[in-house]
């Protein structure tokens, strides 16, 4: 019975709490919610179903969301605006998503929140007592799950202005406090795009970086269970020379977009995380040299892309773009795919 319930969508589980007391007790358990989320996350790489997955993004001082299935299959996409259930109209930055939880930053007071848009529950995280003056540091964030400690964590990278030194602060939802990381950030490496958050893959957070000595590209990976930074092995770069790079999560795999001068955007996928030889070129988009990040790919090789100011579908077979949303999500950024779960920020 439990194995069947674990594979049902949130809407059905919410209704089935009313069937009987044993079901209500089971579905309300924190462990049940985590198991349910882990199953949906694992299915992301193989399932053809898009209904359990949504896209969360910021757009003109609003947090908005829509269903992946709606973007692919409906002529009119239903876009939900969440300002009323959050803090009103403000500038939000989506730090990351994990197990249905969305971590976002509020600009005016630099406070961090965990929020589940499916069950509409949010929680403010404890403020950092560490010195993080905007005049001294540039801060880049990441959010993910440490399975070894059953702990959701926020990582803040603090790079000193005009210096090469980078420190890391870690927030633990289990301990409800911040601490400094005990590990060393790779020497001579800086985060390349400080406006973009780290990409969560298999218990790690990943950022694009550059070597200060050679300006060559690399990928900085933070292992949450080991509290360790390292550079991923065997990165793939094209022979024509890439002038920038974007990382993403493409159905559970680390993706990388390389932009070749005057040529195209090449999308690579790391099929086995941490294995340099597993990089595989997925597709190439001719003539595209501006920011783009793949968010989802269907079985029919139609890719959902985030551009600098919107979303689009790209058909690999015929090379055509389709723009399913225009006015509703114009100017969107920080788009992330999340899974619809029952994990509550209040139970962490």
C-alpha positions in Angstrom: 0.0 0.0 0.0 2.8 2.5 0.9 4.7 1.7 -2.3 1.6 2.6 -4.3 0.9 5.8 -2.4 4.5 6.9 -2.8 4.1 7.0 -6.6 1.0 9.2 -6.6 0.9 13.0 -7.3 0.6 15.5 -4.4 -3.0 16.4 -5.4 -4.1 12.8 -5.0 -2.2 12.3 -1.7 -3.8 15.4 -0.2 -7.3 14.0 -1.0 -6.4 10.5 0.2 -5.6 11.9 3.7 -9.4 11.9 4.2 -9.8 8.1 3.4 -8.9 6.9 6.8 -6.8 7.7 9.9 -4.0 5.2 9.0 -3.6 6.8 5.6 -3.7 10.3 7.0 -1.0 9.4 9.6 1.2 7.7 6.9 1.0 10.5 4.3 1.6 13.2 7.0 4.9 11.6 8.1 8.1 13.5 7.3 9.8 10.3 6.2 7.0 9.5 3.7 7.3 13.0 2.2 11.1 12.6 1.7 10.7 9.1 0.2 8.0 10.5 -2.2 10.4 13.3 -3.2 13.3 11.0 -3.8 11.3 8.7 -6.0 10.1 11.6 -8.2 13.7 13.0 -8.4 15.0 9.6 -9.5 12.3 9.2 -12.1 13.2 12.6 -13.6 15.9 11.1 -15.9 13.6 8.4 -17.4 10.0 9.3 -17.1 8.0 10.7 -20.0 5.5 12.3 -17.7 6.0 16.0 -17.2 3.0 16.7 -14.8 5.0 16.3 -11.5 7.4 19.0 -12.5 7.1 22.7 -12.6 9.3 25.7 -13.5 9.9 28.5 -11.0 11.3 31.8 -12.1 11.5 35.5 -11.3 9.9 38.1 -13.6 9.6 41.8 -13.0 9.8 41.7 -9.2 7.6 38.6 -9.0 8.0 34.9 -8.3 6.1 32.9 -10.9 5.6 29.3 -11.8 4.1 27.1 -14.5 3.9 23.4 -15.2 6.4 21.7 -17.6 3.6 19.8 -19.1 1.7 23.0 -19.8 4.7 24.6 -21.6 5.0 21.6 -23.9 1.4 20.7 -24.6 -1.0 23.6 -24.1 -1.6 26.5 -26.4 -2.2 28.9 -23.5 0.2 28.3 -20.6 -1.2 28.8 -17.0 1.2 31.0 -15.2 0.8 31.4 -11.4 2.0 34.5 -9.5 3.0 33.8 -5.9 3.5 37.3 -4.5 0.3 37.1 -2.4 1.5 34.0 -0.6 5.0 35.3 0.0 6.2 38.8 0.8 4.5 40.9 -1.8 6.2 42.7 -4.6 10.0 42.6 -4.3 13.1 41.5 -6.1 13.6 37.7 -5.6 16.6 35.6 -6.6 16.0 31.9 -6.9 19.0 30.3 -5.2 18.0 26.7 -6.0 15.5 23.9 -5.8 15.7 20.4 -4.2 13.0 17.8 -3.4 10.3 20.4 -4.2 11.7 23.1 -1.9 12.6 26.4 -3.5 15.3 28.5 -1.8 15.1 32.2 -2.6 16.8 35.4 -1.6 14.9 38.7 -0.9 16.9 41.6 -2.1 15.9 44.4 0.3 17.2 42.7 3.5 19.2 39.8 2.0 17.1 37.3 3.9 16.8 33.7 2.7 13.6 31.6 2.6 12.7 28.0 2.0 9.3 27.6 0.3 7.3 24.7 -1.2 5.1 26.2 -3.9 3.0 23.0 -4.2 1.8 23.0 -0.6 2.3 26.8 -0.1 4.4 26.7 3.0 7.4 28.9 3.6 10.0 29.4 6.4 12.6 32.2 6.9 16.1 31.0 7.5 18.2 32.3 10.4 20.2 35.4 9.5 23.9 35.1 9.1 26.0 36.7 11.9 29.0 36.6 9.7 30.4 39.9 8.2 29.2 40.0 4.6 29.4 43.7 3.6 28.5 44.3 0.0 31.5 46.7 -0.1 33.9 43.9 0.8 32.4 40.7 -0.8 30.6 39.4 -3.8 28.3 36.6 -2.6 27.2 33.6 -4.8 24.7 31.1 -3.4 23.7 27.4 -3.8 21.1 25.1 -2.2 21.0 21.4 -1.9 20.6 18.2 0.2 23.3 16.4 2.2 22.1 12.8 2.3 24.8 11.7 4.8 23.3 14.0 7.5 19.7 14.3 6.2 20.2 18.0 6.1 19.3 20.7 3.6 22.1 23.3 3.3 22.7 26.7 1.8 26.2 27.5 0.6 27.3 31.1 0.3 30.6 31.8 -1.5 32.2 35.1 -0.4 34.7 36.4 -2.9 36.7 39.4 -1.6 36.5 42.3 -4.1 39.8 43.0 -5.9 41.3 39.8 -4.4 41.5 36.1 -5.4 40.5 34.7 -2.0 37.1 33.0 -1.7 35.5 31.8 1.6 32.5 29.6 2.0 29.7 29.8 4.7 27.3 26.9 5.2 23.8 27.1 6.6 22.4 23.9 8.1 18.6 23.6 8.3 19.0 20.9 10.9 21.3 22.9 13.2 19.6 26.3 12.3 22.8 28.1 12.1 25.7 29.3 9.8 29.3 28.2 10.0 32.4 28.7 8.0 33.5 25.8 5.7 36.6 24.0 6.9 37.8 23.2 3.4 39.9 25.3 1.1 38.5 26.8 -2.1 40.6 25.9 -5.2 43.6 28.2 -5.3 43.7 30.6 -8.2 40.1 29.9 -9.3 37.3 32.4 -9.2 33.5 31.9 -9.8 32.9 33.1 -13.4 29.3 34.2 -13.2 28.5 35.5 -9.7 24.9 36.4 -10.5 24.1 32.7 -11.1 23.5 30.2 -8.3 25.2 26.8 -7.9 23.7 23.8 -9.7 22.7 20.9 -7.4 23.5 17.5 -8.7 23.9 14.2 -6.7 24.7 15.9 -3.4 27.0 18.5 -4.9 26.8 22.1 -5.8 28.6 23.3 -9.0 29.7 26.6 -10.4 31.5 27.6 -13.6 34.9 29.1 -12.8 38.1 30.5 -14.4 41.8 30.1 -13.6 43.2 33.6 -12.9 46.6 32.7 -14.4 45.4 31.3 -17.8 41.7 32.5 -18.0 40.8 28.9 -18.9 37.4 27.5 -17.9 36.8 25.0 -15.1 33.9 23.6 -13.0 34.1 24.1 -9.2 32.2 21.3 -7.4 31.4 21.3 -3.6 30.6 17.9 -2.1 28.1 18.6 0.7 28.7 15.3 2.6 32.5 15.7 2.6 32.6 19.5 3.0 35.1 19.5 0.1 35.7 21.7 -2.9 37.3 20.3 -6.1 37.5 20.8 -9.8 35.6 18.3 -11.9 37.9 16.1 -14.1 38.1 16.0 -17.9 35.9 19.0 -18.8 35.2 19.1 -22.5 35.7 22.3 -24.5 35.5 22.7 -28.3 38.6 23.4 -30.4 37.3 26.7 -31.7 37.5 28.3 -28.2 34.6 29.1 -25.9 34.3 32.6 -24.6 31.8 31.7 -21.8 30.1 28.8 -20.2 26.8 28.1 -18.5 25.9 25.2 -16.2 22.5 23.6 -15.6 20.5 20.6 -14.4 19.0 18.7 -17.3 16.8 16.0 -15.9 19.2 15.1 -13.1 22.4 15.4 -15.2 24.9 18.2 -15.1 24.7 20.2 -18.3 27.2 22.6 -19.8 26.6 25.1 -22.6 29.7 26.4 -24.4 29.4 29.5 -26.6 31.7 29.5 -29.6 32.6 32.9 -31.2 30.6 33.5 -34.3 29.4 29.9 -34.4 26.8 28.3 -32.1 25.9 27.2 -28.6 26.9 23.5 -27.8 25.1 21.7 -25.1 27.0 18.9 -23.3 25.7 16.5 -20.6 27.7 14.6 -18.0 26.0 11.3 -18.0 27.9 9.9 -15.0 28.6 12.7 -12.5 32.2 13.1 -11.7 33.4 11.0 -14.6 35.2 13.3 -17.1 34.9 10.8 -19.9 31.1 10.7 -19.6 30.7 14.2 -21.2 28.5 13.8 -24.3 27.5 16.5 -26.8 23.7 16.6 -26.8 22.9 19.2 -29.4 24.2 22.3 -31.1 22.1 25.5 -31.7 23.5 27.4 -34.7 24.0 31.1 -34.5 23.2 31.4 -30.8 25.9 33.2 -28.8 23.9 34.7 -26.0 23.0 33.2 -22.6 21.0 30.1 -22.7 20.4 27.2 -20.3 18.5 24.0 -21.0 15.9 23.2 -18.4 14.1 20.1 -19.7 14.3 17.8 -22.7 11.4 15.6 -23.9 11.6 12.1 -25.3 11.1 13.7 -28.7 14.2 15.9 -28.3 12.3 19.1 -27.8 14.4 21.2 -25.4 13.0 23.8 -23.0 15.5 26.7 -22.9 15.9 29.7 -20.6 17.2 32.7 -22.4 18.3 35.9 -20.8 14.7 37.3 -21.0 12.3 34.4 -21.5 11.6 30.8 -22.2 11.5 28.9 -25.5 11.1 25.4 -26.9 13.8 24.3 -29.4 13.0 21.3 -31.7 16.3 19.5 -32.4 14.8 17.7 -35.4 13.8 20.8 -37.5 15.9 23.5 -35.7 12.8 25.6 -35.0 12.0 27.7 -31.9 8.6 28.0 -30.3 7.8 30.6 -27.7 5.0 29.2 -25.5 4.9 32.2 -23.2 5.5 35.8 -24.0 3.8 38.4 -21.8 3.3 36.3 -18.7 7.0 35.4 -18.3 8.7 38.1 -20.2 11.9 39.2 -18.5 12.1 36.0 -16.5 15.5 34.9 -15.1 16.8 32.3 -12.5 14.5 29.7 -14.0 14.7 26.3 -12.2 12.7 23.1 -12.6 11.3 21.7 -9.4 9.4 18.6 -8.5 6.0 18.8 -6.9 6.3 17.2 -3.4 4.9 17.4 0.1 8.2 18.2 1.8 7.5 21.0 4.3 10.1 23.6 5.3 8.6 23.5 8.8 9.6 19.8 9.3 13.3 20.3 8.6 
